[in-house]
Amino acid sequence: MCGIFVYSGKREDTAKNILAGLKILEYRGYDSWGIAVKPVDQTFLAVEKHIGKIGEATTGLPTSTIGIGHTRWATHGGVTDQNAHPHTNEDKTIAVVHNGIVENHQELRRMLRKKGYEFVSETDSEVLAHLIDHLMNNEKKSFAESVFSCFNMINGSNAIVALSAKLNEIVACRNGSPLVAGIGDDETILASDVTAIIPYTRKVHYLQDGEGVHIKNSKLPLHRLSDMLFLNLETEMIEWSVENAQKGGYPHYMLKEIFEQKKTISQAVNINREIIEKVSEIVTKAKKVYISGCGTAYHCSLLGSYFFAKSGISASAIPANEFDAFSKTISDNSVFIAISQSGETADTLLAVKSAKSKGAKIVAIINARGSTLERLADYHIPVNTGPEIAVVSTKAFTAQSAVLFALSNKSNLQKFDDLENVLSEWLNINLQEKVFGVAKSLIDSKNIFVIGKYLQFVTALESALKVKEASYIHAEGFAAGELKHGVISLVEKGTPVMVLADEDTKNDVLSSATEMKSRGAKILGIAPFNAPEFDTHIQTPELGELTYLGNVIVGQILGYALSVGRGCDPDKPRNLAKSVTVK
Ligand code: M6R
């Protein structure tokens, strides 16, 4: 939800480094940002906070070797300077950044108010700074003890980092919200995501729930939060390079990530053949299969339910945030397949925990590494498409859906043999220009309808979501056969309708298109074939059951083109954040 970046070490341009880290993490929240550093010649903190996106911002904070920074996705309290992090105690000797929700913040706030603490923000996070101050000054605990005790007193999924200016120390804790420690050469970095750590080091430790670190004199002892017991700091090396997390010449991450799909889809299947075969057998033997995720990941789950149905396996796709209603149907011979790009989506994690507690085997199909979901799963299949930075998800969806397709029937594995070649030839600048041309005619639309049948119905839902979240044009996906049961009453002269089709569904979908056209709709056909029903046609590759891939890629490019054409930011649409770590 929010992004945390922390630096402690040999470099003196800490504020600038934190700002650079926050720019990388900004996709996690861009309502406001802020930095606190301990200047080299002072014992109180210098703090800077701003509302809005970081953009090309610079910082004038003084020279320092230690500091913390934050990009905010507002939950408690509006988007104001006061509500921006870091939050400090009154004498500005302690600063805190926080990702998560302190569920018992009101109770803590009341307790601290009684003790004379005054609050300047409406956030749940500010209680942390005052609570640490209280534990240090009134209960005479050390800084590290105070931060750990404070963390043990709060409820909810959280990651916090506190900086003491007097001691030159940082203490960080995690329970439910991601935090990664980067171990460099005489320097330590903490971040919500490894992408911001890669410019410094590839050696990392993913903090686990219930762990905390105490950064002091460039050392990084790891503690168990419940009793401060020292733990072994197990590290691993990140495979991604700095370039993976850069735009690589593209104007936006979204476009870069769309084009990466030439490779990422088949690669996701090819690198996972062994585990796919193993999990496929488990799924085939299961009494009940559930597939779940949120947003785009839920659409991916829906695709999975069609794939499995084709193989004669009944699998229910359920939005993770609705799963509770179905949890009683789980038995210990059930398999729960969780789809998540980040592996940190709170709603998905809750559904997984519920399914696991009832005895289901958990399979996770994830992109980001080292996530909470990865650890919760009995089997995890990493699609490894590299960092997906645009808030609008593209390459994770296609890679995860490809893995589901392969899981549904092992013989599908061979259908990926030539995919990279076909996509590489088709997904090029000519296609981009063609879609941009079509987007021009849709740019002032108030509503766009997107229809399809079976896999193309799901592709329609996903394409509509891309258009909505990236361009703010209302777009709605429908099952073509449903139109005549109500939706068609919305169609009038000039209504734009995108028709996603493949050979399997051609006749039915074209007949729905005719019904729309005869009521004045303008039909944009997205399919491997042209048809008289289409006023405009965008050609996609004929890939048999995988034709949905080309069709959804066109939906993604269209969402991107409409976003750019309407002056929106496709990488950071308003009100959204990449990783939704709150319920
Ligand atoms: O990280 P996850 O895949 O669990 O995220 C789930 C959704 O929040 C995500 O897919 C969201 O719908 C995207 N904005 C879609 O583009």
Boltz pocket constraint, residues with backbone or C-beta under 6 A from the ligand:
constraints:
  - pocket:
      binder: B
      contacts: [[A, 293], [A, 294], [A, 295], [A, 296], [A, 297], [A, 339], [A, 340], [A, 341], [A, 342], [A, 343], [A, 344], [A, 345], [A, 348], [A, 391], [A, 392], [A, 393], [A, 394], [A, 469], [A, 576], [A, 577], [A, 578], [A, 579], [A, 580]]
      max_distance: 6.0
